[in-house]
Amino acid sequence: MPLFRKSKNKKTKELKNDEILCIIELNKNKVKTKIIGERFQVHRTTIGRVIKRFNETQSYTKKPRLGRPRTSRTKLNIRKIHQSIRRKPQQSSRKIGKKLNISHTTVQKILKDDLNLIPYKFVKKQKLRKTTQEKRLIKCKKFIKRFKNDASNIVFCDEKFFTLSRVYNNHNDRVWRRRNDENRKNLITRCQKAKGVMVWAAISSFMKSPLIFVEVRVKMNSNNYKKLLSREFLPWYRRKFGKKKFTFMQDSAPAHRSKIVQEWCSAKF
């Protein structure tokens, strides 16, 4: 186990008294500061400061700190916050500060600088059943085996519905204005079934299809999706690349995995 560590914020920890005594003895034996630093995993400038302080004061103890002593960021509060976070990691710094009667900025410094903790956001993840995991594993192994040598002929495709509604981020988007300003410009209106257009496209390592715009109020069901492939994509591909073979990749949307579309794809691709 190393005798010296660095925290994530690049602030070095203090050396212990027995380590300082060992550094002084090694210096007396004319061992280079670089070699001492490598032994204790400290930078050689830190070793130089320790030796300089000893030569000036003939003592290995640190000088007393100047200024007022700490009242909030104490070892007791650090230990209390550590225990509180271990019991309930989802607490905010303001709630912890109210419990201990200290400011939330002090709590944040303790969490980040003293405890080396980082606040993470929750991430959504699709829950898969064991049977689904096994099926996906089998399919992935087949996919790797099939395209082990060359995967350049895979054509990926998908559709996307673009609306006229404004896109915004609840967490990052802000508007600066005066308090009680009647002309509120931070309101974003939304409506059900906003106007928009659906676009379909395909892409691979050797080609990029033109954007295919689906007609307004046309639902992308199996029949319409089959018409799109047969009337728009396949004729364009034949004109562009002739009879070059490729693997057609699509997601598991209802229109994509329907029996009609799957049979058509098997016959044409």
C-alpha positions as CSV (number, residue, x, y, z in Angstrom):
1,M,0.0,0.0,0.0
2,P,1.5,3.4,-1.0
3,L,2.5,5.7,1.8
4,F,1.4,8.8,-0.2
5,R,-1.7,9.4,-2.3
6,K,-3.0,12.0,-4.5
7,S,-6.7,12.9,-4.5
8,K,-8.7,13.5,-7.7
9,N,-8.5,17.3,-7.3
10,K,-4.6,17.0,-7.4
11,K,-4.2,18.1,-3.8
12,T,-1.4,16.1,-2.1
13,K,-2.0,14.6,1.4
14,E,0.2,15.5,4.3
15,L,3.2,13.3,5.2
16,K,3.2,11.5,8.5
17,N,5.8,12.2,11.2
18,D,7.5,8.8,10.8
19,E,7.7,9.4,7.0
20,I,9.3,12.9,7.6
21,L,11.9,11.4,10.0
22,C,12.7,8.7,7.4
23,I,13.2,11.4,4.7
24,I,15.5,13.4,7.0
25,E,17.6,10.3,7.7
26,L,17.9,9.4,4.0
27,N,19.0,13.0,3.3
28,K,21.7,12.8,5.9
29,N,22.9,9.6,4.2
30,K,23.2,11.8,1.0
31,V,20.4,10.1,-0.9
32,K,19.1,12.2,-3.8
33,T,15.7,13.9,-3.4
34,K,14.4,12.3,-6.6
35,I,15.1,8.8,-5.3
36,I,13.4,9.7,-1.9
37,G,10.4,11.1,-3.8
38,E,10.1,7.9,-5.8
39,R,10.2,5.8,-2.6
40,F,7.4,7.8,-0.9
41,Q,5.6,8.6,-4.2
42,V,5.9,12.3,-3.6
43,H,7.3,15.0,-5.9
44,R,10.9,16.0,-5.2
45,T,9.9,19.6,-4.5
46,T,7.9,18.3,-1.5
47,I,11.0,16.5,-0.3
48,G,13.0,19.6,-0.7
49,R,10.5,21.6,1.4
50,V,10.7,19.1,4.2
51,I,14.5,19.1,4.3
52,K,14.6,22.9,4.1
53,R,12.2,23.3,7.0
54,F,14.3,20.9,9.1
55,N,17.5,22.7,8.4
56,E,15.9,26.0,9.4
57,T,14.0,25.0,12.5
58,Q,15.8,21.7,13.5
59,S,12.3,20.2,13.9
60,Y,10.3,17.9,11.8
61,T,6.9,19.2,13.0
62,K,5.0,21.7,10.9
63,K,4.7,25.4,11.8
64,P,1.4,26.4,13.5
65,R,-1.2,27.5,11.0
66,L,-1.8,31.3,10.7
67,G,-5.4,32.7,10.9
68,R,-8.4,31.5,12.8
69,P,-9.0,27.8,13.3
70,R,-11.5,25.9,11.3
71,T,-15.0,25.8,12.8
72,S,-17.1,24.1,10.1
73,R,-14.7,22.0,8.0
74,T,-13.6,20.0,11.0
75,K,-12.7,16.3,11.3
76,L,-15.9,15.7,13.2
77,N,-18.1,17.2,10.5
78,I,-16.2,15.3,7.8
79,R,-16.9,12.1,9.7
80,K,-20.5,12.9,10.2
81,I,-21.0,13.8,6.5
82,H,-19.2,10.6,5.5
83,Q,-21.5,8.5,7.7
84,S,-24.6,10.3,6.4
85,I,-23.7,9.8,2.8
86,R,-23.0,6.1,3.4
87,R,-26.5,5.7,4.8
88,K,-28.3,7.8,2.2
89,P,-26.2,8.7,-0.9
90,Q,-29.0,10.7,-2.6
91,Q,-29.0,13.6,-0.1
92,S,-28.3,17.1,-1.4
93,S,-25.6,19.3,0.1
94,R,-28.3,21.8,1.4
95,K,-30.1,19.1,3.4
96,I,-26.9,17.9,4.9
97,G,-25.9,21.5,5.8
98,K,-29.2,22.1,7.6
99,K,-28.8,19.0,9.7
100,L,-25.2,20.0,10.8
101,N,-25.9,23.7,10.9
102,I,-23.2,24.6,8.3
103,S,-23.4,26.2,4.9
104,H,-24.0,24.0,1.8
105,T,-20.8,25.3,0.2
106,T,-18.8,23.9,3.1
107,V,-20.6,20.6,2.6
108,Q,-19.7,20.6,-1.1
109,K,-16.0,21.2,-0.3
110,I,-16.0,18.4,2.2
111,L,-17.7,16.0,-0.3
112,K,-15.4,16.9,-3.2
113,D,-12.0,17.8,-1.6
114,D,-12.0,15.8,1.6
115,L,-14.0,12.7,0.7
116,N,-13.2,12.7,-3.1
117,L,-16.8,12.2,-4.0
118,I,-18.4,13.1,-7.4
119,P,-22.1,13.8,-7.9
120,Y,-23.6,11.5,-10.6
121,K,-26.9,11.7,-12.3
122,F,-29.3,8.7,-12.6
123,V,-29.1,7.1,-16.0
124,K,-32.1,5.3,-17.5
125,K,-31.4,1.7,-18.7
126,Q,-33.6,-0.8,-20.3
127,K,-34.4,-3.8,-18.0
128,L,-33.9,-7.1,-19.8
129,R,-35.2,-10.4,-18.7
130,K,-32.9,-13.3,-18.6
131,T,-34.4,-15.0,-21.6
132,T,-34.0,-11.8,-23.6
133,Q,-30.4,-11.5,-22.6
134,E,-29.7,-15.1,-23.7
135,K,-31.4,-14.5,-27.1
136,R,-29.4,-11.3,-27.7
137,L,-26.2,-13.1,-26.8
138,I,-26.9,-15.8,-29.3
139,K,-27.7,-13.2,-32.0
140,C,-24.6,-11.2,-31.3
141,K,-22.4,-14.2,-31.6
142,K,-24.0,-15.1,-34.9
143,F,-23.5,-11.5,-36.1
144,I,-19.8,-11.4,-35.1
145,K,-19.2,-14.8,-36.8
146,R,-21.0,-13.7,-40.0
147,F,-19.2,-10.3,-40.3
148,K,-15.9,-11.2,-38.7
149,N,-13.8,-10.4,-41.8
150,D,-15.8,-7.6,-43.4
151,A,-18.7,-5.5,-42.1
152,S,-18.6,-2.7,-44.7
153,N,-21.6,-4.0,-46.6
154,I,-24.1,-3.4,-43.8
155,V,-26.8,-0.8,-44.6
156,F,-28.4,0.8,-41.5
157,C,-31.7,2.6,-41.8
158,D,-34.3,4.3,-39.7
159,E,-37.0,7.0,-39.7
160,K,-37.4,10.1,-37.5
161,F,-40.4,12.4,-37.0
162,F,-39.4,16.0,-36.8
163,T,-41.8,18.5,-35.2
164,L,-42.1,22.3,-35.1
165,S,-42.0,22.2,-31.3
166,R,-39.0,23.9,-29.8
167,V,-36.3,21.6,-28.3
168,Y,-35.0,22.7,-24.9
169,N,-33.2,21.2,-21.9
170,N,-34.8,21.5,-18.5
171,H,-31.4,21.4,-16.7
172,N,-29.2,23.7,-18.8
173,D,-31.4,26.2,-20.6
174,R,-31.9,29.4,-18.6
175,V,-33.2,32.9,-19.3
176,W,-31.9,35.9,-17.3
177,R,-34.6,38.6,-16.5
178,R,-35.6,40.9,-13.7
179,R,-37.7,39.7,-10.8
180,N,-41.5,40.0,-11.3
181,D,-41.0,40.9,-14.9
182,E,-44.4,40.8,-16.6
183,N,-42.9,40.2,-20.1
184,R,-42.0,36.6,-19.4
185,K,-39.9,35.2,-22.2
186,N,-39.1,31.9,-20.4
187,L,-42.3,30.2,-21.4
188,I,-42.2,27.5,-24.0
189,T,-45.6,26.5,-25.5
190,R,-46.4,23.0,-26.5
191,C,-49.4,21.3,-28.1
192,Q,-50.6,17.8,-28.7
193,K,-49.9,16.3,-32.2
194,A,-47.6,19.2,-33.3
195,K,-47.1,19.6,-37.0
196,G,-44.1,17.9,-38.4
197,V,-42.6,15.6,-41.1
198,M,-41.3,12.0,-41.0
199,V,-38.0,11.4,-42.8
200,W,-36.4,8.0,-43.7
201,A,-32.8,7.4,-44.7
202,A,-30.2,4.7,-44.9
203,I,-26.4,4.8,-44.5
204,S,-23.4,2.5,-44.7
205,S,-19.6,2.7,-45.2
206,F,-20.0,2.9,-49.0
207,M,-23.2,4.9,-49.5
208,K,-25.7,7.4,-48.1
209,S,-29.2,7.3,-49.4
210,P,-31.2,10.5,-50.2
211,L,-33.7,11.7,-47.6
212,I,-37.1,10.2,-48.2
213,F,-40.0,12.4,-46.9
214,V,-43.1,10.5,-45.9
215,E,-46.4,12.1,-46.9
216,V,-48.3,14.0,-44.2
217,R,-50.8,12.0,-42.2
218,V,-49.4,8.7,-43.6
219,K,-48.9,6.2,-40.8
220,M,-45.7,4.1,-41.0
221,N,-47.4,0.7,-40.9
222,S,-46.1,-2.5,-42.6
223,N,-47.8,-1.8,-45.9
224,N,-46.6,1.8,-46.2
225,Y,-43.1,0.8,-45.1
226,K,-43.0,-1.9,-47.7
227,K,-44.1,0.6,-50.4
228,L,-41.3,3.0,-49.3
229,L,-38.7,0.3,-49.6
230,S,-39.9,-1.0,-53.0
231,R,-40.7,2.4,-54.7
232,E,-38.0,4.6,-53.2
233,F,-35.0,2.9,-51.7
234,L,-34.6,-0.3,-53.8
235,P,-34.8,1.4,-57.3
236,W,-32.3,4.1,-56.1
237,Y,-29.9,1.4,-54.8
238,R,-30.1,-0.6,-58.0
239,R,-29.4,2.4,-60.2
240,K,-26.5,3.4,-58.0
241,F,-24.8,0.1,-57.2
242,G,-26.3,-2.5,-59.5
243,K,-26.5,-6.0,-58.0
244,K,-23.9,-5.4,-55.2
245,K,-24.9,-7.5,-52.2
246,F,-25.5,-5.9,-48.8
247,T,-27.1,-6.7,-45.4
248,F,-30.1,-4.6,-44.6
249,M,-30.2,-3.6,-40.9
250,Q,-33.3,-2.1,-39.2
251,D,-34.6,-1.9,-35.7
252,S,-37.5,-3.8,-34.1
253,A,-40.3,-1.3,-34.8
254,P,-43.7,-3.1,-35.5
255,A,-43.6,-2.1,-39.2
256,H,-40.1,-3.4,-39.6
257,R,-40.6,-6.8,-38.0
258,S,-44.0,-7.5,-39.5
259,K,-44.4,-10.7,-41.5
260,I,-45.1,-8.9,-44.8
261,V,-41.9,-6.8,-44.6
262,Q,-39.7,-9.6,-43.4
263,E,-40.8,-11.8,-46.3
264,W,-40.3,-9.0,-48.8
265,C,-36.8,-8.3,-47.4
266,S,-35.9,-11.9,-47.6
267,A,-36.9,-12.1,-51.3
268,K,-35.3,-8.8,-52.4
269,F,-32.2,-8.5,-50.2
